[in-house]
């Protein structure tokens, strides 16, 4: 399967409201970052061991490791989890930015240095989430 088919399959296998929310988020991402690189990560590492929930990824940036090694990875990721949905905004230099800038306005969500986690889209202000995503797509690493 190609990436678009993997994404469609992942979204359609989610239960009820979570599936509907993931569909809305996917459409929002495609509108917010038209033409961006699409990714699907099944949550497995190089040894085929499950290490995370599957992620749909959007955009790209280079992760820089000590010693000069780099790896291309997605800039924004969305993932269904047991308690709701996580939106990952990767590559931010300031790990306090999301919470400081969007935390009080986003609604019922928890924010870390790179993750916005919520139960359902009805619990958050989607315009604030979109602003966080827009920032993440353009932020310097």
N, C-alpha and C positions, 0 to 999 in steps of 0.2 A: 504494500500500500504506500501511496505517496503521503506527504505531510498533511495536505488538506483532507485526505480521507481518514488519516489517523485522528486528526482533530475532530472531524465530524463524528467518528465512531466514539471517541472519548466523551464528547458532549452528550450524544444520544444515549449513552449507557448510564448517565446520572439519573437518580430518581427525581420524579416530580418537579417541585419548585427549584431545586438545585439545577436541574437541567435547563429550565427556563431562564434562570439567572445566568448560567454559564453562556447560554445563547446570546443574551443581551450583552454580556461583557465581551464576548467574541466580536459581535457586531460593533460595539463601541471601540474596541481596539482597532478594527479594520478602518473605521471612520477616522479615528484619531491619528493613526499612522498608516495612511494608505500606501501600499506598495512596499511596506517593510518586510524584512525577511521573516518567514514563519518557521517555527520550530515545534517539534513534539518530542518531549523527553519522557520515556516510559518509567522513569524512577529507578532504573537499574544502573549500577556502576560497571566498570570494565570487566569485572568478574561475574557479571550477570546477576549480582545480588541486589535485591530491592533495598534501596537506601532512602527513598523519598516517595511521596505521592507523584503520580504523573503530572506534568506541566505542559501547558501550551505556552510557547514563547513568541515574543514579537521583538523585532529590531535586533541589533547586534552591537557588541563592544568587545574589546580585548581585555581579558582578565590577565593581569600581570603578576607573575609569581616571583618569589625571591630567586635570584640566579639568572633572571632575564627571560625565563620561559613565559610564553603567552598562550592563551587559548581563547578562541572566539566562543561567545556565549550569548544567550538572549538578554535583552535589556529589561523587558517587562515579562513577567510570567503570571499565569492564572492557574489555579489548581483547586479542585474540589477536595475537601478533607472530611473527616468524620463529623466535625461540628459546623461546617459551613464552607466558606470559600476564602482562599488567600490570594492576594495580589502582591507579587514580588516586584519591587523596583530596585534593580541591581546596579551596581557600579557607582553609587553615590559616595562621594568623599566625606560628606558631613553626615554621620550616622544619627544625628539628632534632628535633622531637617524635617523629615516627615512628621514626626510627633509635634515639633514646635509649630510648623506651618499649617498642618491640616488636622491635627488631633482634636481640637476643640470644636471644629466645624463639621467633621465628617459624620458624626452620629455614633451609633452603637457599634464601634469597631475597636480593636486593639491594634496599636501601631508599634513597631520596633524600628530598628535602624534601616530595614529594607522591606518590611512586610506590613500589609494592611489586611487584617483578618476580621471577617464578619460572618454572621449567621446567614443573612439573606440581604438582597439588595434593598428590600423595603425598610431595613434597619439603618440605612446610611443615606447620606446626601450624595447622589450620583454625580452631581456637578462638581462637588469637591473631589470625589474620586477621580473624575476626568481631569481635573486640574493637576492632581498629583501624578497621574499617568503622563500628561503632557510634559510636566517638569522632568520626570524620569526619562522620557525619550530624548530630551535635549540636554540633560545635565552632563557636565564634564566629569570624567572618571577621576 
